[in-house]
Amino acid sequence: MRYPTKAMILVSLTLSAAIFGFFYAWVCSTMWGLDAADPRVAIQAMQAMNASVRNFVFAPAFFGTPVALALTAFLLMREGNGRSAAAFALAAGVYFALGLLLTMRINVPMNEALALITVPDDVESARAIWQDYSDPWQFWNQIRTITSGVAFLLAVSGVMLLERKRA
């Protein structure tokens, strides 16, 4: 196997793991913490996090994962590792459709709508806003977390399916 293919496998695994871990952290800590907080604080905190997430550190994992997975699939196919290539290609498709596109079509518009809200002084009004946002946001985040995890496992299976060339 050529060095560029090995390097792309590592990049693909790293980016896939990073985005899965990012989504997973929201599931098991961030959103639970915000749900337990004063809803006025939760809204403000989520607005601040959503405003800060679009950055050069996050972009490679979010946007680069399907590109790296697809490029890895291409390189593996070119080198005659068809089964491994198929696993990486499937990983690219799963993450692209159910990670990246789902986020852009569902979570991002929800975030943008929340950004326009002026946090009310009244706790009960804020609680209603937060619950209307948090429950569906978390549902869709769980979907993208699971599918990002599946994409990562598909990439790992692609490594396990590599055909060992005998010398």
Short mmCIF file of the C-alpha atoms (twelve columns), coordinates in Angstrom:
data_MODEL
# 
_entry.id   MODEL 
# 
loop_
_atom_site.group_PDB 
_atom_site.id 
_atom_site.type_symbol 
_atom_site.label_atom_id 
_atom_site.label_alt_id 
_atom_site.label_comp_id 
_atom_site.label_asym_id 
_atom_site.label_seq_id 
_atom_site.Cartn_x 
_atom_site.Cartn_y 
_atom_site.Cartn_z 
_atom_site.pdbx_PDB_model_num 
ATOM 1   C CA . MET A 1   0.000   0.000   0.000  1 
ATOM 2   C CA . ARG A 2   1.267   3.433   -0.904 1 
ATOM 3   C CA . TYR A 3   2.062   6.109   1.642  1 
ATOM 4   C CA . PRO A 4   -0.688  8.553   0.456  1 
ATOM 5   C CA . THR A 5   -3.291  5.837   0.992  1 
ATOM 6   C CA . LYS A 6   -1.981  5.066   4.473  1 
ATOM 7   C CA . ALA A 7   -1.986  8.770   5.303  1 
ATOM 8   C CA . MET A 8   -5.561  9.192   4.045  1 
ATOM 9   C CA . ILE A 9   -6.694  6.218   6.114  1 
ATOM 10  C CA . LEU A 10  -5.300  7.926   9.210  1 
ATOM 11  C CA . VAL A 11  -6.867  11.260  8.267  1 
ATOM 12  C CA . SER A 12  -10.223 9.562   7.624  1 
ATOM 13  C CA . LEU A 13  -10.185 7.722   10.937 1 
ATOM 14  C CA . THR A 14  -9.115  10.833  12.843 1 
ATOM 15  C CA . LEU A 15  -11.748 13.105  11.308 1 
ATOM 16  C CA . SER A 16  -14.490 10.479  11.654 1 
ATOM 17  C CA . ALA A 17  -13.636 9.924   15.301 1 
ATOM 18  C CA . ALA A 18  -13.451 13.674  15.944 1 
ATOM 19  C CA . ILE A 19  -16.902 14.456  14.548 1 
ATOM 20  C CA . PHE A 20  -18.461 11.443  16.251 1 
ATOM 21  C CA . GLY A 21  -16.924 12.558  19.541 1 
ATOM 22  C CA . PHE A 22  -18.116 16.119  19.008 1 
ATOM 23  C CA . PHE A 23  -21.729 15.054  18.490 1 
ATOM 24  C CA . TYR A 24  -21.474 12.483  21.297 1 
ATOM 25  C CA . ALA A 25  -20.320 15.098  23.811 1 
ATOM 26  C CA . TRP A 26  -23.497 17.082  23.127 1 
ATOM 27  C CA . VAL A 27  -25.570 13.957  23.841 1 
ATOM 28  C CA . CYS A 28  -24.001 12.901  27.123 1 
ATOM 29  C CA . SER A 29  -23.011 16.141  28.785 1 
ATOM 30  C CA . THR A 30  -23.600 19.504  27.134 1 
ATOM 31  C CA . MET A 31  -27.336 19.267  26.549 1 
ATOM 32  C CA . TRP A 32  -28.014 17.538  29.875 1 
ATOM 33  C CA . GLY A 33  -26.139 20.325  31.607 1 
ATOM 34  C CA . LEU A 34  -28.064 22.998  29.746 1 
ATOM 35  C CA . ASP A 35  -31.370 21.251  30.473 1 
ATOM 36  C CA . ALA A 36  -30.512 21.305  34.189 1 
ATOM 37  C CA . ALA A 37  -29.645 25.017  34.149 1 
ATOM 38  C CA . ASP A 38  -31.904 28.016  34.430 1 
ATOM 39  C CA . PRO A 39  -33.539 28.127  30.966 1 
ATOM 40  C CA . ARG A 40  -32.521 31.769  30.507 1 
ATOM 41  C CA . VAL A 41  -28.901 30.737  31.026 1 
ATOM 42  C CA . ALA A 42  -29.367 27.684  28.780 1 
ATOM 43  C CA . ILE A 43  -30.652 29.819  25.913 1 
ATOM 44  C CA . GLN A 44  -27.829 32.332  26.272 1 
ATOM 45  C CA . ALA A 45  -25.215 29.584  26.528 1 
ATOM 46  C CA . MET A 46  -26.533 27.759  23.477 1 
ATOM 47  C CA . GLN A 47  -26.628 30.996  21.510 1 
ATOM 48  C CA . ALA A 48  -22.992 31.616  22.440 1 
ATOM 49  C CA . MET A 49  -21.894 28.057  21.593 1 
ATOM 50  C CA . ASN A 50  -23.691 28.105  18.260 1 
ATOM 51  C CA . ALA A 51  -22.076 31.435  17.412 1 
ATOM 52  C CA . SER A 52  -18.615 30.105  18.218 1 
ATOM 53  C CA . VAL A 53  -18.735 26.650  16.591 1 
ATOM 54  C CA . ARG A 54  -18.190 27.875  13.048 1 
ATOM 55  C CA . ASN A 55  -14.420 28.052  13.212 1 
ATOM 56  C CA . PHE A 56  -11.262 26.707  11.612 1 
ATOM 57  C CA . VAL A 57  -10.832 24.013  14.275 1 
ATOM 58  C CA . PHE A 58  -14.304 22.531  13.800 1 
ATOM 59  C CA . ALA A 59  -14.480 22.854  10.000 1 
ATOM 60  C CA . PRO A 60  -12.044 20.049  9.053  1 
ATOM 61  C CA . ALA A 61  -13.944 17.429  11.049 1 
ATOM 62  C CA . PHE A 62  -17.398 18.627  10.013 1 
ATOM 63  C CA . PHE A 63  -16.791 19.360  6.328  1 
ATOM 64  C CA . GLY A 64  -13.651 17.314  5.695  1 
ATOM 65  C CA . THR A 65  -14.835 13.938  6.960  1 
ATOM 66  C CA . PRO A 66  -16.848 12.891  3.899  1 
ATOM 67  C CA . VAL A 67  -14.158 14.221  1.566  1 
ATOM 68  C CA . ALA A 68  -11.399 12.304  3.361  1 
ATOM 69  C CA . LEU A 69  -13.475 9.124   3.493  1 
ATOM 70  C CA . ALA A 70  -14.333 9.343   -0.208 1 
ATOM 71  C CA . LEU A 71  -10.738 10.083  -1.198 1 
ATOM 72  C CA . THR A 72  -9.576  7.129   0.892  1 
ATOM 73  C CA . ALA A 73  -12.145 4.917   -0.854 1 
ATOM 74  C CA . PHE A 74  -10.866 6.108   -4.227 1 
ATOM 75  C CA . LEU A 75  -7.234  5.431   -3.344 1 
ATOM 76  C CA . LEU A 76  -8.043  2.002   -1.968 1 
ATOM 77  C CA . MET A 77  -10.075 1.100   -5.051 1 
ATOM 78  C CA . ARG A 78  -7.229  2.234   -7.294 1 
ATOM 79  C CA . GLU A 79  -4.877  -0.054  -5.372 1 
ATOM 80  C CA . GLY A 80  -7.172  -3.065  -5.715 1 
ATOM 81  C CA . ASN A 81  -8.660  -3.067  -2.202 1 
ATOM 82  C CA . GLY A 82  -12.284 -3.178  -3.318 1 
ATOM 83  C CA . ARG A 83  -13.912 -4.394  -0.106 1 
ATOM 84  C CA . SER A 84  -12.014 -1.891  1.995  1 
ATOM 85  C CA . ALA A 85  -12.818 0.866   -0.495 1 
ATOM 86  C CA . ALA A 86  -16.513 -0.021  -0.320 1 
ATOM 87  C CA . ALA A 87  -16.511 0.322   3.465  1 
ATOM 88  C CA . PHE A 88  -14.872 3.769   3.272  1 
ATOM 89  C CA . ALA A 89  -17.247 4.847   0.483  1 
ATOM 90  C CA . LEU A 90  -20.251 3.728   2.526  1 
ATOM 91  C CA . ALA A 91  -18.860 5.593   5.545  1 
ATOM 92  C CA . ALA A 92  -18.571 8.739   3.395  1 
ATOM 93  C CA . GLY A 93  -22.176 8.422   2.229  1 
ATOM 94  C CA . VAL A 94  -23.567 7.736   5.700  1 
ATOM 95  C CA . TYR A 95  -21.800 10.696  7.279  1 
ATOM 96  C CA . PHE A 96  -22.510 13.029  4.357  1 
ATOM 97  C CA . ALA A 97  -26.253 12.284  4.340  1 
ATOM 98  C CA . LEU A 98  -26.968 11.730  8.021  1 
ATOM 99  C CA . GLY A 99  -24.279 13.842  9.653  1 
ATOM 100 C CA . LEU A 100 -23.407 16.831  7.493  1 
ATOM 101 C CA . LEU A 101 -26.619 17.284  5.492  1 
ATOM 102 C CA . LEU A 102 -28.862 16.506  8.461  1 
ATOM 103 C CA . THR A 103 -27.023 19.142  10.485 1 
ATOM 104 C CA . MET A 104 -27.272 21.728  7.707  1 
ATOM 105 C CA . ARG A 105 -30.972 21.065  7.058  1 
ATOM 106 C CA . ILE A 106 -32.226 20.616  10.630 1 
ATOM 107 C CA . ASN A 107 -29.878 21.586  13.466 1 
ATOM 108 C CA . VAL A 108 -28.414 24.712  11.863 1 
ATOM 109 C CA . PRO A 109 -31.822 26.267  11.066 1 
ATOM 110 C CA . MET A 110 -32.911 25.521  14.641 1 
ATOM 111 C CA . ASN A 111 -29.735 27.210  15.899 1 
ATOM 112 C CA . GLU A 112 -30.303 30.215  13.672 1 
ATOM 113 C CA . ALA A 113 -33.879 30.570  14.930 1 
ATOM 114 C CA . LEU A 114 -32.687 30.386  18.544 1 
ATOM 115 C CA . ALA A 115 -30.078 33.064  17.806 1 
ATOM 116 C CA . LEU A 116 -32.863 35.521  16.941 1 
ATOM 117 C CA . ILE A 117 -34.641 35.082  20.261 1 
ATOM 118 C CA . THR A 118 -34.316 37.700  22.948 1 
ATOM 119 C CA . VAL A 119 -34.070 35.847  26.230 1 
ATOM 120 C CA . PRO A 120 -37.127 36.702  28.306 1 
ATOM 121 C CA . ASP A 121 -36.781 37.780  31.929 1 
ATOM 122 C CA . ASP A 122 -39.625 35.453  32.898 1 
ATOM 123 C CA . VAL A 123 -38.334 31.958  33.771 1 
ATOM 124 C CA . GLU A 124 -41.474 30.162  32.594 1 
ATOM 125 C CA . SER A 125 -41.410 31.865  29.188 1 
ATOM 126 C CA . ALA A 126 -37.740 30.986  28.860 1 
ATOM 127 C CA . ARG A 127 -38.464 27.383  29.901 1 
ATOM 128 C CA . ALA A 128 -41.096 27.052  27.163 1 
ATOM 129 C CA . ILE A 129 -38.668 28.414  24.549 1 
ATOM 130 C CA . TRP A 130 -35.870 26.129  25.753 1 
ATOM 131 C CA . GLN A 131 -38.032 22.993  25.796 1 
ATOM 132 C CA . ASP A 132 -39.398 23.736  22.328 1 
ATOM 133 C CA . TYR A 133 -35.799 23.986  21.121 1 
ATOM 134 C CA . SER A 134 -33.960 21.403  23.215 1 
ATOM 135 C CA . ASP A 135 -36.180 18.350  22.778 1 
ATOM 136 C CA . PRO A 136 -36.228 18.262  18.946 1 
ATOM 137 C CA . TRP A 137 -32.625 19.472  18.707 1 
ATOM 138 C CA . GLN A 138 -31.488 16.620  20.931 1 
ATOM 139 C CA . PHE A 139 -33.489 14.069  18.935 1 
ATOM 140 C CA . TRP A 140 -31.789 15.072  15.705 1 
ATOM 141 C CA . ASN A 141 -28.423 15.311  17.423 1 
ATOM 142 C CA . GLN A 142 -28.832 11.713  18.585 1 
ATOM 143 C CA . ILE A 143 -29.513 10.661  14.995 1 
ATOM 144 C CA . ARG A 144 -26.386 12.391  13.706 1 
ATOM 145 C CA . THR A 145 -24.373 11.012  16.635 1 
ATOM 146 C CA . ILE A 146 -25.427 7.429   15.931 1 
ATOM 147 C CA . THR A 147 -24.846 7.747   12.201 1 
ATOM 148 C CA . SER A 148 -21.474 9.444   12.717 1 
ATOM 149 C CA . GLY A 149 -20.542 6.537   14.959 1 
ATOM 150 C CA . VAL A 150 -21.676 4.120   12.260 1 
ATOM 151 C CA . ALA A 151 -19.551 5.990   9.709  1 
ATOM 152 C CA . PHE A 152 -16.532 5.711   12.001 1 
ATOM 153 C CA . LEU A 153 -17.145 1.973   12.497 1 
ATOM 154 C CA . LEU A 154 -17.469 1.515   8.742  1 
ATOM 155 C CA . ALA A 155 -14.103 3.225   8.286  1 
ATOM 156 C CA . VAL A 156 -12.572 0.980   10.947 1 
ATOM 157 C CA . SER A 157 -14.064 -2.032  9.168  1 
ATOM 158 C CA . GLY A 158 -12.451 -0.723  5.988  1 
ATOM 159 C CA . VAL A 159 -9.094  -1.007  7.725  1 
ATOM 160 C CA . MET A 160 -9.916  -4.505  8.902  1 
ATOM 161 C CA . LEU A 161 -10.886 -5.499  5.359  1 
ATOM 162 C CA . LEU A 162 -7.568  -4.406  3.879  1 
ATOM 163 C CA . GLU A 163 -6.074  -7.166  1.819  1 
ATOM 164 C CA . ARG A 164 -2.609  -8.018  2.975  1 
ATOM 165 C CA . LYS A 165 -0.236  -8.395  0.050  1 
ATOM 166 C CA . ARG A 166 2.201   -11.259 0.450  1 
ATOM 167 C CA . ALA A 167 5.806   -10.554 -0.419 1 
# 
